[in-house]
């Protein structure tokens, strides 16, 4: 469970009812499904727009991209908004697709124009000093800066409108949460809100201290924040690729909070982590458990879809084992050489 999978796990908690010329750099590969779920399961919130990077067929809304970052930062400071930097190069096909597709999507363009000061950094001919400053290595890259110039979030690789829209929403909501926590560092909701928001953006380590503070401030599980924060903390090791520790943490959490409303989500985490680690039979056990113990929970539907996906994959693997091996390629036969005359 890496990358966007973490963002989904955090989302599940939030959604709970209780709660000089240089050589061109490599273009980033298209991103995986943002939900990082087993095929066939439902991902987080629906987003407007198309599912591909293809140019929009409807008349696009033009984003007035700035070229001067310093001026954009001053504008953001005056308006209290955030800066969105789009690192772009003409030789990068995913960049062009995002430019003509994702950012031409009406909902995406409107949201950007309403909430961000957009800046496009063009590295088509040479690397910009801005690119060097922020150590950008992949195209396209999106970098979000707060009104004070502090980095808020970074997105590597292309995104479809449906993928980028919730990210824009989450980043737009981040500065007020940061400010609220600064003003009230000992407030439970301020700490949980910021920690959870950072977790949604896949910044688990950055959100960890706020979640730990929320745990300290909710010893009696006020409003369910203790169990929710502890569950988010349980999956922090996934950011380092340590799925075994995350699974162990979740199991411990389930023993401590077996009656918490988030228990079905925790079991779904276990199945999803194992699925992404390729442990299909083990993953199936957890999805079956979720379906059996919580048949009316929304995650039971996702578990059904996950089991169907696992069974299809297991069937394909079994068929591949039974298929006769392909014969090795025959060595080319050299034509006979005629004996020399005389």
ABEGO torsion letter per residue (X at the ends): XBEAAAAAAAAAAAABAAXXBBBBBBBBBBBBBAAGBBBGBBBBBBBBEBABABBBABBBBBBBBBABAAAAAAAAAAAGBBBBBBBBBAABAAAAAAAAAAAABAAAAAAAAAABBBBBBBAAABBBAAAAAAGBABOBBBBBBBAAGBBABBBBEBBBAAAAAAAAAAAAAAAAAAAAAAABAABAAAAAAAAAAAAAAGBAAAAAAAAAAAAAABAAGBGGAAAAAAAAAAAAAAAAGBAAAAAAAAAAAAAAAAABAAAAAAAAAAAAAAAAAGBAAAAAAAAAAAAAABAABAAAAAAAAAAAAAAAAAAAAAAAAABBBBBBBBBBBBBBBBBBBX
